[in-house]
Amino acid sequence: MSSSFGLRSTGLIVFSGRLFSAFTGFLFNLMAARSLGNSGFGTWEVITTFVTFSSYPVGMVAYWATRDVARGRLVGRTALATSSMLSALGLVVYFGFALASYSSLAAPVAPFLVGALLVPLSYLNAAASAVVTGYRPSVYGTSLIVSELAKVAVGYAGLYVFRLGLQGVILGLLTAYLVQSVVSTYMVRNAMTEKFDPPEVKRWAKLAWLPALSYLAADLAVADTYIVALIFHGTAVVGTYQAAFTVASIVTYASGLVFSMYPLLLKGGDVRLPSISLDFSLLFAIPMAAGCMALAGPILFVFGPNYTAGAEGLAILALMFVFNNISLLLDQTLMGTEKIDAGATPSFRKIAGSNLLFVPMVNTGYGAAYLVTLFLSVSYAATSGLGNSTDVVIWASVQLAATFVFMLVKVRRARGVARLLPSASVATYILAATVMAAVVYFVSPAVAVQTLGTLSYGIRLILLVLLGAVVYFGLVYALDSKFREMTRSVLRRY
């Protein structure tokens, strides 16, 4: 199997899993949003932010486990055991944030206590996913589908059968973490044949500062929720923004199409893979973003009329996620082509001049710049009384600007290690997506009638999405010979 076909075939499997999870995730968040209201939904987002903060230490394991497993070192058992031990530290971090900010959030205490259970399971899931990424990336798609089904089933029971409120939502996510961890571990059990290896843990600990810097950027990026909740002394704005963010984040699922690029590059894959990956990702990311822009209002109406205030913010976030996908691909390109850690433990001097340090430094700079700009912008909005809709637009605009600027910083560096130029096909994707967006935008008022019941409205919205997919892929197939060739190749293979 060629590396390019392996990239696409694995990518289609992972993308299918992520697309399915997009639907189930949307359904899960829809149930939560409609059941909890803006403030309750915002509280849920704050809890998941605390879990993200508390998961910071497990990055030491996930970072090195993926790189080592991809290069043939079967350290899965060591990764799982180490992450389980580190989860105790994660609980300390979680309760530290909860106690420090609880009085400012005006929320009940019970959900924060139940939410603590997410911490150890998030550690287990992070380690299992890291092993999957390095050993057999396609497993991620399968485990995701199974876990998402379990999440929706348990979440529905918690919300509508047992009436547990926010605790029911938390139980749904707990179930997803547990199921995905078990399925992932079982399906890559051959990567866990080596015994627990203390010297390997010692090596990871010695180089822990590098993943610590890498994951700091991710924690800074999600701290926006925490900052906004404290500035507004509540979670209503956060809830409105989160609904828009949840819908727009479907664009990130296109990154699943190139999920295997990172391990392929670690194994010495073709330098043309990043360019192939860029085209393949944009083939889906561009129409997804265009669809979110065209149907922003109708989609948010499903969450409830109050959430439509985030429609303009949703359109901005959809574009932001296109640039975010490119930025993530650049990270994988730079990190995957870096070889200084392939043998003996590298010295600090070697790491300092490598992409292993460049990428987290740029991402940390992005996180810091984003948070400072957001704090200043949202503080102004809070004192000016601009309203939820404008608050969300300001928040989304700051994130878009920061993402775009720091993406450009990475582009120059990436060109030095791999061929990374979009093909002429991208212009076709943009043209087809523009036509598709125009069609669904003008058709939507007649199809997605807001006076319909929730089920009827949802079905019609799905039909609109399917119409958009037919228009887009029909145009791309008619105009782009490379897409026709790829489609025929995939059909012959399967």
Order of alpha helices (4+ residues) and beta strands (2+ residues): alpha-alpha-alpha-alpha-alpha-alpha-alpha-alpha-alpha-alpha-alpha-alpha-alpha-alpha-alpha-alpha-alpha-alpha-alpha-alpha
